[in-house]
Amino acid sequence: MNPVLETDRLRLRRPAERDGEAYARFFMAGRAKYMGAPTATLREGWRFFYTELGHWDLRGYGMFAVTPKDDDTALGLVGPWYPHTWPEREIGWMLFEGHEGKGYATEAAVASRAWAYRELGWTGAVSYIDPENTASARVAERCGARLDPDAEGCDPDDLVYRHPGPEAC
């Protein structure tokens, strides 16, 4: 399955090898500190990227590479994520340097969530957020997600934001 989603400004597609360098640099720059990977080498960053690709192969879906409609350069990865060890299905996001603060994560997360509900049959989703990652918490809230203090996180300190279900989308 290689779905392509479009929003007003963005195209969401399956990640490709050409996106790997920007993804690896995201981890190398310490931008993944809220994702349990404070800094990484280029080799580790690529290994993480191949995990993204493997998720697509194993699950048939994964986080989408987010690009502007008029340019195929990845701005980040956003979308459905559900590794076998996760407590619940997640809508996740990461934007590469220079692309934050423009509403891309929210726009792509809402579109990918609707797709996961419609095409994958998901009945709900959460976002796991490090308590110090206030920018990510704001994205979750703009997506309509609300803090669920009773939900289990991936890590003991995770905040779990519960997204509205398919009936609300």
C-alpha positions in Angstrom: 0.0 0.0 0.0 1.4 3.4 -1.0 -1.3 5.9 -0.2 -0.9 9.6 -1.0 -2.9 12.1 1.0 -3.3 15.7 0.2 -4.3 18.7 2.4 -4.6 22.3 1.4 -0.8 22.8 1.5 0.7 19.4 1.9 1.2 16.0 0.3 1.7 13.0 2.6 3.4 9.9 1.0 5.2 6.8 2.1 8.8 7.7 3.1 11.5 6.9 0.5 15.3 6.6 0.7 15.7 10.2 -0.4 14.2 11.3 2.9 16.7 9.4 5.0 19.4 12.1 5.2 17.1 14.7 6.7 15.6 12.1 9.0 19.1 11.0 10.2 20.1 14.7 10.7 17.0 15.2 12.9 18.4 12.6 15.3 22.0 13.8 15.0 21.0 17.4 16.0 19.5 16.2 19.2 16.0 17.1 18.0 14.8 13.7 19.1 15.5 14.2 22.7 11.9 13.9 23.6 11.7 10.6 21.7 14.3 8.8 23.8 17.2 9.5 21.5 19.0 12.7 22.6 21.7 12.5 20.0 22.7 10.0 17.4 25.4 9.3 14.9 24.7 9.4 11.2 24.6 5.6 11.3 22.1 5.5 14.2 19.9 8.1 12.5 19.8 6.0 9.3 19.0 2.9 11.4 16.1 4.7 13.0 14.9 5.7 9.5 15.0 2.1 8.3 12.8 1.3 11.3 10.2 3.7 9.9 10.4 1.9 6.5 10.2 -1.5 8.2 7.0 -0.4 10.0 5.5 0.2 6.6 6.5 -3.2 5.4 5.4 -5.1 8.6 2.2 -3.1 9.3 1.2 -1.9 5.8 1.2 1.7 7.0 3.3 4.1 9.0 4.3 7.7 9.4 4.0 9.7 6.2 6.7 11.8 4.7 5.2 15.3 4.7 6.1 17.5 1.7 4.7 20.8 0.3 2.4 20.1 -2.7 4.8 21.8 -5.1 8.0 20.2 -3.9 8.9 16.6 -2.9 11.3 17.6 -0.2 10.3 16.1 3.1 9.5 18.5 5.9 9.1 15.7 8.5 7.2 12.6 9.2 3.7 12.5 10.6 1.1 9.8 11.0 0.0 6.4 12.3 2.5 4.5 14.3 1.9 1.3 16.2 5.0 -0.8 17.0 4.3 -4.2 18.6 5.3 -2.9 22.1 3.1 0.2 22.1 0.1 0.2 24.4 -2.2 1.9 21.8 -2.2 3.1 18.3 -0.5 6.5 18.0 -0.5 9.5 15.7 3.0 10.8 15.9 4.9 13.7 14.4 8.4 15.1 13.9 9.3 18.1 11.8 12.8 18.7 10.5 14.6 21.8 11.4 13.2 25.0 10.0 9.7 23.7 9.4 8.1 24.1 12.9 5.6 26.7 13.8 3.8 26.7 10.5 1.0 24.4 11.3 2.3 21.5 9.2 2.3 19.0 12.0 -1.3 19.7 12.9 -2.5 19.7 9.3 -0.7 16.4 8.5 -1.8 14.8 11.8 -5.4 15.5 11.3 -5.3 14.2 7.7 -3.4 11.1 8.6 -5.7 10.4 11.6 -8.8 10.6 9.4 -7.1 8.3 6.9 -6.2 5.8 9.7 -9.9 5.8 10.9 -11.3 5.5 7.4 -8.8 3.1 5.7 -7.2 1.2 8.6 -10.4 0.9 10.7 -8.8 2.4 13.7 -11.4 3.3 16.4 -9.1 5.6 18.4 -5.6 7.0 18.7 -3.3 8.6 21.2 -0.1 10.6 21.1 2.6 9.9 23.5 4.4 13.1 24.6 7.3 13.8 26.8 6.2 16.2 29.6 8.9 18.7 28.6 7.8 18.8 25.0 5.3 21.6 25.3 5.3 22.4 21.5 4.2 18.8 20.8 1.5 19.0 23.5 0.2 22.1 21.7 0.0 20.2 18.4 -2.0 17.4 20.1 -4.4 20.0 21.6 -4.8 21.7 18.2 -5.7 18.3 16.8 -8.5 18.1 19.4 -6.7 15.5 21.6 -7.1 15.8 25.3 -4.8 14.7 28.1 -5.8 11.2 29.4 -4.2 10.8 32.9 -5.4 7.2 33.2 -3.9 6.0 30.0 -0.6 4.0 29.9 2.3 5.6 28.1 5.2 4.0 26.3 7.5 5.4 29.0 6.4 5.9 32.6 6.6 9.7 32.3 4.7 10.0 29.0 1.7 12.3 28.8 -1.0 10.5 26.8 -3.2 12.7 24.6 -6.3 10.9 23.4 -7.6 12.0 20.0 -11.3 12.3 19.2 -12.7 9.1 17.6 -13.8 8.6 14.1 -17.3 9.9 14.8 -15.8 13.4 15.5 -13.8 13.5 12.4 
